[in-house]
Amino acid sequence: MERDPQAHWLETETALYYARAAVRIGLWASEKSLITKYFHPTDRLLELGCGGGRVALGLLQAGYPQVVATDFSPIMVSLARAVLADHHPAWERCVEQQDATALTYPAADFAGAIFAFNGLMCLPSRAHRLAALRSIHRVLKPGGILIFTASDREKGANAAYRAKEAASDDEIPGDRWHESDTSPVFMHSSTEAETRSELSETGFSTMECPLSTEVAQDGPAVEAFAGETRFYIATKS
Ligand SMILES: C[S@@+](CC[C@H](N)C(=O)[O-])C[C@H]1O[C@@H](n2cnc3c(N)ncnc32)[C@H](O)[C@@H]1O
């Protein structure tokens, strides 16, 4: 039976898991470090794939008031709104339903964008990832900054594990379904060369792409939640 890559994100249990992460885990030290380095508190910022509001809450609490947090999943949007409203009544208005591959904001509307914790890699194909990158590129100002992460299948902590996976002839390298407590999760793990090339094809210049462990020590809670991943910081050229 054909599996639906979006089903996992539409389930209440999944959304509750990410809403709990917003409260219990918060911003990773590595995210905080790069956000502080690249985003200014007065920047209008777009978050893609906000889940339960983990990054939006962290940004708002860290003094970035101009955040628009978006997700395609209605249940994620509802729970992110609830999490943010619990912290400040006005913050629930920061959350909007948007599909990252077809953003409806005006061109050049945002100074920065963030697609945290491998969200871009949850899109079902390369064509979808390119559509999202093009869509984000359109709504960023010239010189605007995009921060996102992608699990690296070639280098770092995940490489040995990925190398052990038997790839069938018809499988796209890096595409994988992971079992979960709810429906299976689709996730693509990329290589640095592949993601740099997708960025360049969609009009971005890669500024740096460190592994999360090279940015900061995130600690055991983040390690259990997310493992090691690679950050990409790119600018709209
Ligand atoms: C791995 S979760 C990360 C959630 C959150 N950013 C965090 O770090 O806790 C990926 C998120 O991307 C969202 N997502 C998947 N496809 C999307 C799309 N096409 N447009 C917008 N969001 C999408 C999912 O609903 C989910 O909330």
PDBQT file of the ligand as one rigid body, heavy atoms in Angstrom, charges set to zero:
ROOT
HETATM    1  C1  LIG A 301      10.304  17.390  12.444  1.00  0.00    +0.000 C 
HETATM    2  S1  LIG A 301       8.896  18.403  12.684  1.00  0.00    +0.000 S 
HETATM    3  C2  LIG A 301       9.649  19.824  13.418  1.00  0.00    +0.000 C 
HETATM    4  C3  LIG A 301       8.697  20.639  14.246  1.00  0.00    +0.000 C 
HETATM    5  C4  LIG A 301       9.306  21.879  14.927  1.00  0.00    +0.000 C 
HETATM    6  N1  LIG A 301       9.947  22.763  13.965  1.00  0.00    +0.000 N 
HETATM    7  C5  LIG A 301      10.308  21.496  15.995  1.00  0.00    +0.000 C 
HETATM    8  O1  LIG A 301      11.501  21.647  15.750  1.00  0.00    +0.000 OA
HETATM    9  O2  LIG A 301       9.892  21.044  17.074  1.00  0.00    +0.000 OA
HETATM   10  C6  LIG A 301       8.566  18.936  11.021  1.00  0.00    +0.000 C 
HETATM   11  C7  LIG A 301       7.384  19.883  10.873  1.00  0.00    +0.000 C 
HETATM   12  O3  LIG A 301       7.275  20.256   9.482  1.00  0.00    +0.000 OA
HETATM   13  C8  LIG A 301       5.899  20.331   9.166  1.00  0.00    +0.000 C 
HETATM   14  N2  LIG A 301       5.743  20.209   7.717  1.00  0.00    +0.000 N 
HETATM   15  C9  LIG A 301       5.853  19.086   6.951  1.00  0.00    +0.000 A 
HETATM   16  N3  LIG A 301       5.585  19.379   5.664  1.00  0.00    +0.000 NA
HETATM   17  C10 LIG A 301       5.317  20.722   5.609  1.00  0.00    +0.000 A 
HETATM   18  C11 LIG A 301       4.971  21.610   4.566  1.00  0.00    +0.000 A 
HETATM   19  N4  LIG A 301       4.844  21.205   3.309  1.00  0.00    +0.000 N 
HETATM   20  N5  LIG A 301       4.779  22.911   4.874  1.00  0.00    +0.000 NA
HETATM   21  C12 LIG A 301       4.884  23.351   6.158  1.00  0.00    +0.000 A 
HETATM   22  N6  LIG A 301       5.193  22.546   7.185  1.00  0.00    +0.000 NA
HETATM   23  C13 LIG A 301       5.415  21.247   6.914  1.00  0.00    +0.000 A 
HETATM   24  C14 LIG A 301       5.259  19.189   9.960  1.00  0.00    +0.000 C 
HETATM   25  O4  LIG A 301       3.867  19.354  10.114  1.00  0.00    +0.000 OA
HETATM   26  C15 LIG A 301       6.037  19.303  11.276  1.00  0.00    +0.000 C 
HETATM   27  O5  LIG A 301       5.390  20.173  12.160  1.00  0.00    +0.000 OA
ENDROOT
TORSDOF 0
